[in-house]
Amino acid sequence: MFHLKSLLHPRIQVGSTGLSINLGGDTRTKACICFERLDELTDARNELLSICKISQSKYLGPKGKRQEDLLLVGVFDFRSIPEIGGYLHLYLSSQYRDYQPKERGWNLVTLESHPLVGGFQGNKLSAKLAVDPDSHPIVSNYTEKPGTLLFHGAKPGEALNIAAFHANGISYSEARARDPHFSHLLESARNWFVLFAFREKELLDQETSRILYVCMTEDDFSNKAFGKCQLVFV
């Protein structure tokens, strides 16, 4: 059994990765569930996880902060998870790279009882465990299922710190993280966790090294307030 109690739900953790690994300590800062895009196209009505690139999305959602259309890029069937009990829809602005990191309005996560778009065509996603390679000595030597772990520099701990800052409208920096005046924000990061993550390149027609983390607080998760998610690139 995973010692990743802050990550989504144990059935997703074990069922999707099949791993049993204990990183010790506050695991939420060391690991997260990461979705990897497969080459196979699928209909989101028949698959648990589906995503498409921004350039390929034809599904318009609400307006962004700059009155541009947000595009539906992901549909995630989490009906089997009682704490969610529906379909998460992920919307992004095609202009998201032009926004300041702390700005809101370039993304939206909604919970719906059914897919809002019939026949949403996207790529299948495979759920894996992304581990910060610096988090524990055993990670670099872990070879039981090398195809399951993703060693791509995942930094969920840093993502949670950034999310806590951005939720309060404050830009994050390492200097501010060391500043005692902002210690309360770092403390509040303990209440955040990574719902899931994926590589930015899954959204773009180009290679990038960044990872997009969908973060939220434990309270918002309990209240199904997915609209309060903070999306963070690291």
N, C-alpha and C positions, 0 to 999 in steps of 0.2 A: 504494500500500500504506500502511495506517495505521502511524504511529509510536506505536502504543499497545500495546506488547508486554506490558504488565502487565494488560491488560484481556481476560479470558476467553480468546479464541482468535482469531487473525486471520481465520479463515473466517467467524466470526460477525460480526466488525467490518465487514469489507468486504462480505460478502454481505447484511447487514441494512441498511447505510446507504449503500453505494455511494460513499462519500466518500474522498478522498485529501487529508489535511490534516496538516501537521506543526506542532504547537504548540511544539516545541522543549523542551529541558530535561526535567524529570521529568513526563511527560505524565499519569501516574496522578493527580497532584494537580490536574489541569486539566480532565480529561474523563472520562466514563464512559458505558457503554451504559445507556440508560434505556428501559424498556418502557412504552409508552403504550396504555391500554385503548381498544379500538374498540367501537363499538356492537353489532357483530355477535356473536351467541352462537355457541358452537361446542362440540364434544365434544373434550376434551383428548386422546383417543386418536388423533384425526386431525389435530391441529394441534401445531406446535412449542411454542407458548406459550399458556397459558390462565390466567385469574385470575377470581375472583368476590369480591364484597363480603362482608365478615364477616357482615352481617345476612342474607345469602342462603345462606351455607354450611350444608350439612346433613351435613358429613363430619367426624366426631369423630376426633381423633388422641390422642396421649399426654396425660397430665395436666400442667398447668402447675405452677408453684412453689406456688401457692395452692390446688392440687388442683382447679382448674377445668379443663374440657376445652379443649384447644387445637383450633382449627378449621382444616381444610385450606382454604386460600384460593388456592393456586397450584400448578399442575403444569407443569413445564418439560421438554420432550423434548430432551435434549442427547446422545442416543445417537451422533450423528454427530461429536461432539467427543471424540477419544480420551482426553483428560485427564479427562473426566467419564464418558462411556460409559454413560449411563443417564438416568433421570428424576429431576430434583430436585423434591421436595415441600416446600412452604412452609406451615408451620403458625403461626398467631397466636392469642393469647388475645383474647377479646372485651373483656377488661379491661386491655388493654395500656397504655392511657393512664393507668391508675392506678398503674403500676409506676414506680419510680425509674429514670431513664435508664441507670444503671450495672447495674441488676439483671438477672439472667438468669432464665430460666424462663417468660418470656412469649412465646417464639418457638422454633421449631425448623426446621432445614433437614436433610432426609434425602436420601440417594441410594438409589434403588431400581432394580431391573432392569426393572420394569414398573410401570404405574400401579396404585396400591393400591386405587383406587376406580374401578370400571367405570362409564363414562358420566358422568364428572365434567363438569358443565355450567358453563361460565364464558364470559368474554368473550375474544375474540381479542386478542392483544397485538402491537403493532408495535414492533420494536426500532429505536431511533434513537440518535444521538450527542448527549449532553448535555454542554455545554461551559460552564465557568465564564466568564461574559462579561468578567470582569476579568483573565483569564489571558493574553491576547495581543491586541495591537492589531488583528490581522487578523480577529478573530472578529466584531467589531461591523460589519465591512464585507463579511463573507462572504455572498454572495448566490447562489452557483452552484446550490444546492439548498436553498432556505430552508425547505422543508417537511420536511427531514430533520433539521436541527439543532434542538435544543430550548433556547431561551434563557429558561430559567425560574429563573435564579439557582442553578444546580447548583454545589455546593461539595464536590466529592469530596475535596479536600485536607483540609478541616476534618473531614470524616467519618472519614478514616483516622486523624487525630490522636485523635479521640474514641474510635474503636474500640480503639486501642492502650491508652488509659487504662482503658477499661471492661474490657478483657480482664484487667487486673490489679486489678480491683475498686476502681478509683479514679475518682471523679467528675471530669469535665473542666470546666475553665473557662479563660478567656483568661489570667487571673492565674497559674494553675498552669502554663499553657503557656509563660509567660515566666519561671517560677521555675526556677533552675538545678538545684534538687533533683529536678525531674521531667524533666530534659533527656534522660535515658536512655529515657523513654517516647516522647518525640518522635522520638528516633533510631530506636526500634524501629518507628515508624510507616512507615518506609521499606520495611519488609518486608510491609506490608499493601497490598491493592488492592481496588477495588470490583468485585465479581463482576458485579452488575447493580443497577439502582435503578428505582424508580417513584414516582409521586406518591402521597401518603397518600390523596388523594381517590379513588383507584381502589379503596380498601378501605372507604370510609365513604359514608354517604348525606348527605354535606355537603361543602362546599368547604373545603379547607385549602390552605395554601401549602407545607407541609413535604414533603420528599422522604425516602423510606426507602431507605437504602443497605445492601445486603448485602455485608459486608466479610469478607475472610479473608486469612490469610498465605500467602505463596508456598509455604512448607513444607506447610501443611495442604492446599493445593490439590494439590500433588504427591502427597500421601498419601491424597487423596480423603476427607479428614476434614471433611466439610461440616457435621457436627454442631458444629464449633467456630466456625462463622460468627458474627460479631457484627453485629447489626442496629442501625442508627443512624439516628435522625431528625435532619435539619438543616433 
